[in-house]
Every structure is written in structure tokens, then in C-alpha cells.
């Protein structure tokens, strides 16, 4: 019985390692498209939430950041928290925005964001390096 539990634990660990990737500046840099939003367990399509499906976050080297929302562009800076579990976005004229990293799998990531007391999970797909 112990062998079965040990083998199951090893397989689960290997499987988890394949699904999750450690986030770093190198793996984060690129253009990320917002695919959908999870609002309290409800999947909401980007176009329904924002009136456009052209919503992107672009992470560049040296902490440069660009937010693309349809025809609108905002520029600022990004950085990781010390534990790399949160991405902090700074855009001039706005308070810092904190995105808690829920999942990162190389080409997909989920970020938790709280706005006016409502917690949303933003699900992104990497579209460019």
C-alpha cells in the first residue's frame, strides 16, 4: 500500500511540474491577450465585459509595461513582489494595481484582481514573445 501511495505521489508531482512553470522576467515578457474573466465562478467573455476582445497586457524588459484596450494605450511599469506571487503595475496618474499570480503555465496565466471589493480572475494567453 505504501508503494502505491508513493508512486501516486511521485506521478502527481511530475504531472504538477509539467503543468506549472515558475514565473520569471524572461517567461513573463511578451504580449498577453485577455481570453476570459472568471467573475465569482462565472466565465465572462472579454468582448462581453469590455465591448472589445482586443485587451492585452504587454510586459517588456526593464519593467516597461503597456496596456492595450481596443484603441486605447496606457504605458507604465511593472515589477514582481519579492516573493514573485504578485505583479505590481504602475501607470502614471493611477494608483498601483496588484495582480496576484494564480496560475502560470508558460503560454497561459491567470491573475487575480480585486476591484471595488469584487475579486476577478483574468485569464491570459501569450500571443507574442
C-alpha positions as CSV (number, residue, x, y, z in Angstrom):
1,X,0.0,0.0,0.0
2,X,2.8,2.4,0.8
3,X,4.3,1.7,-2.6
4,X,1.1,2.7,-4.3
5,X,0.8,5.9,-2.3
6,X,4.5,6.7,-3.0
7,X,4.1,6.0,-6.8
8,X,0.9,8.1,-6.9
9,X,2.7,11.0,-5.1
10,X,5.6,10.9,-7.5
11,X,3.4,10.8,-10.6
12,X,1.3,13.7,-9.2
13,X,4.5,15.7,-8.5
14,X,5.8,15.0,-12.0
15,X,2.4,15.9,-13.6
16,X,2.2,19.1,-11.5
17,X,5.7,20.1,-12.5
18,X,4.7,19.8,-16.2
19,X,1.6,22.0,-15.8
20,X,3.1,24.7,-13.7
21,X,6.1,26.8,-14.6
22,X,8.0,29.2,-12.4
23,X,7.4,32.7,-13.5
24,X,10.4,35.0,-14.1
25,X,11.0,38.2,-16.0
26,X,12.2,36.1,-19.0
27,X,9.0,33.9,-19.1
28,X,6.6,36.8,-18.4
29,X,8.0,39.2,-21.1
30,X,5.7,39.3,-24.1
31,X,2.2,40.2,-25.3
32,X,-0.7,38.6,-23.4
33,X,-4.3,38.6,-24.6
34,X,-7.1,38.5,-22.2
35,X,-9.1,35.4,-23.1
36,X,-11.9,35.5,-20.5
37,X,-12.7,36.6,-16.9
38,X,-13.8,34.4,-14.1
39,X,-16.2,36.5,-12.0
40,X,-17.3,34.6,-8.9
41,X,-17.3,31.3,-10.8
42,X,-19.0,32.7,-13.9
43,X,-17.0,32.7,-17.2
44,X,-17.4,36.1,-18.9
45,X,-16.0,36.6,-22.4
46,X,-13.7,39.6,-22.8
47,X,-15.9,41.2,-25.5
48,X,-19.0,41.0,-23.3
49,X,-17.2,42.5,-20.3
50,X,-15.3,45.3,-22.2
51,X,-17.1,45.7,-25.5
52,X,-14.0,44.5,-27.4
53,X,-11.9,41.4,-27.4
54,X,-8.7,43.4,-28.1
55,X,-7.5,43.6,-24.5
56,X,-3.8,43.0,-23.9
57,X,-1.0,43.4,-21.3
58,X,2.5,43.8,-22.8
59,X,5.4,43.1,-20.4
60,X,8.7,44.4,-21.7
61,X,12.3,44.2,-20.5
62,X,13.5,46.6,-17.8
63,X,10.0,46.7,-16.2
64,X,8.2,48.6,-19.1
65,X,4.5,47.9,-19.4
66,X,1.8,48.7,-22.0
67,X,-1.9,48.1,-21.6
68,X,-3.9,47.9,-24.9
69,X,-7.6,48.2,-24.6
70,X,-9.2,48.4,-28.0
71,X,-7.8,51.7,-29.4
72,X,-6.6,53.0,-26.0
73,X,-3.0,52.6,-24.8
74,X,-1.6,53.1,-21.3
75,X,2.1,53.0,-20.5
76,X,3.7,52.4,-17.2
77,X,6.0,50.0,-15.4
78,X,5.7,46.5,-13.9
79,X,7.6,44.6,-11.2
80,X,7.3,41.4,-9.2
81,X,6.7,41.4,-5.5
82,X,9.6,40.0,-3.6
83,X,8.0,36.5,-3.5
84,X,7.1,36.7,-7.2
85,X,3.5,35.9,-6.3
86,X,2.2,39.3,-7.3
87,X,2.7,41.6,-10.3
88,X,2.6,45.3,-9.5
89,X,1.6,47.6,-12.3
90,X,2.2,51.3,-12.1
91,X,0.6,53.7,-14.6
92,X,1.1,57.4,-14.2
93,X,-1.9,59.2,-12.7
94,X,-3.3,55.9,-11.2
95,X,-2.7,54.0,-8.0
96,X,-0.6,50.8,-8.3
97,X,-2.6,47.8,-9.4
98,X,-1.8,44.4,-7.9
99,X,-2.4,41.2,-9.8
100,X,-1.9,38.0,-7.7
101,X,-0.5,35.2,-9.8
102,X,-2.9,32.3,-9.6
103,X,-1.5,30.1,-12.4
104,X,1.4,30.3,-14.8
105,X,1.9,27.6,-17.4
106,X,4.3,29.3,-20.0
107,X,1.7,30.3,-22.6
108,X,-1.2,30.8,-20.2
109,X,-1.6,32.7,-16.9
110,X,-4.3,33.6,-14.6
111,X,-4.2,36.8,-12.5
112,X,-6.4,37.6,-9.5
113,X,-7.5,41.2,-9.3
114,X,-9.8,42.9,-6.7
115,X,-11.8,45.9,-7.8
116,X,-14.3,47.6,-5.5
117,X,-14.5,44.5,-3.3
118,X,-15.1,42.1,-6.2
119,X,-12.4,39.5,-6.9
120,X,-11.9,38.6,-10.6
121,X,-9.6,36.1,-12.2
122,X,-8.2,37.4,-15.5
123,X,-7.2,34.5,-17.9
124,X,-4.5,35.4,-20.4
125,X,-2.9,33.6,-23.4
126,X,0.6,34.6,-24.6
127,X,0.4,35.7,-28.2
128,X,3.9,37.2,-28.8
129,X,7.2,36.9,-27.2
